[in-house]
Amino acid sequence: MKTTVETIDAVRVKLTVEVDPAVVRKAHDTAARHLAQQVNLPGFRKGKAPRKLLEQRLGAGAVAQHALEDNLDDWYRAAIDEAEIVPVASPELDIETFTEKEGMTFVAEVEVRPEIDLPDHTGLQLSHPEWGVSDDEVDAKLDEQRERFAEVDEVERAAGTGDYVTMDLAVFVDGEEIETAHVEDALYEVGSQGVTAKLDDELEGVEAGAEFTYTDNLPDEYPEHGGEEADFQVTVHDVRAKSLPALDDDFAATASEFDTLDEYRADIRRNLERQKVSEARHQARGDLLQAFLTPIDVELPPAMITSEVDDQRHQVSHQAEQYGMTFEDMLAAQEIEEEAWEEEVTTQARASVKARLVLDTLAEKLEVDIDPDDVNQEIFRHAMQMGMQPQEVAQMIQDQGSLPALIGDVARRKALDAIVDAAVLEGAPDDETLVRLGIIPDPDAPAPGAVTEADAAAAAVAPMDDGGAEDEAGHDAVDADADDADGSEEE
């Protein structure tokens, strides 16, 4: 087989492929044997009919068509391997010759991954996103927790914003009550705008036993009568005030596992720091990737852009189906014009494709190694995002044949890791902080199951046990510790 490559542009090539007549004859003979297995000819056992009789029965074109369908993909793949190109889309094929005497000649035009001139990926300098936690943020989190344990008690006074009332509510449109809007003994927070804004105005200053009506428009999103004028009839049974628990050790013991408020406050600060540091590190990775990508000029294959946009359209359509809607209905519900959606998604697709191509090229340049642990961690990451068990995700990947795509994700992630590791991030948390927050493992800590000096000293004076049960239990405990350590690293 002979393959000639002609470059059309930066992302498109034309392959002219010539297949030897002997190879084509063999393909025809094999195709004839396959067809003979499917046809009954009088006087011949299935599969034993001569090719000439088979062609008289089915036509010579049937054998040629079968030979072409069985072999064209293999010949095309052999051609791209010989040409050392990486297609990013299905080819446009044109069969010029396909006979046993002349052999085969076909032309394949295909979009390919462009050549990318990469700059040095090391030494990027950026400011790390803010990750510190203020006292006000800790206090705000404590107040959230106090709200959870707040008590609501009846009071002998008029209602005000932030108070609660127990009320009955009936809504009428054109004199007919909307049954689905009818509620009794409902606890309602004044100022929450949970019905209409005017209700909150009407409730200001009312006392228990008050009855009143008012007219207002229903919210636009209200079923059937959205935006229509309605009459609201309200009966207030009581007024209630919310009281928050005192911010003391008793509250800490009630709301957490800690005995003192100081301990609880410290734990809240640590959790907030862990969350903010994790988010800041994620943002820093994105910032560094963008800084690396910005000066790189890449010709993007149109087929990759189209595929990305089509995937987004499919996702929106799938979401719409779950709500009994069409793609157009979903956009209309969000007040988005289809042309504007297409433009925005195309812009996002171009950015995504550029990042993918550049990181693929960097991964090849760095010759990143991918081992089974890398693949397992990527499966675990997908499982967390999808709310599935890792075993389920692994089976889905196997069923869909998408392992190569997953390995590509791992390679790109490791290429980005190389950019991040070689960058200078001013104001980034140091390793001591990351260890304290449990974001990275402590390099000085013994590996799970390792024997420390203290363990060895204890073992030297511990009595020997004749049975195997405790030893077995001891091994189980070590295994459990190892599992916990793996889990904490994944977090």
Beta strands, then each sheet from edge to edge (+ up, - down):
strand 1: 2-9
strand 2: 12-19
strand 3: 92-99
strand 4: 103-111
strand 5: 125-127
strand 6: 151-154
strand 7: 164-173
strand 8: 176-177
strand 9: 183-189
strand 10: 211-217
strand 11: 229-243
strand 12: 424-426
sheet 1: 1+ 2- 4+ 3-
sheet 2: 5+ 12+
sheet 3: 6+ 11- 7+ 8-
sheet 4: 6+ 11- 10+
sheet 5: 6+ 11- 7+ 9-
end
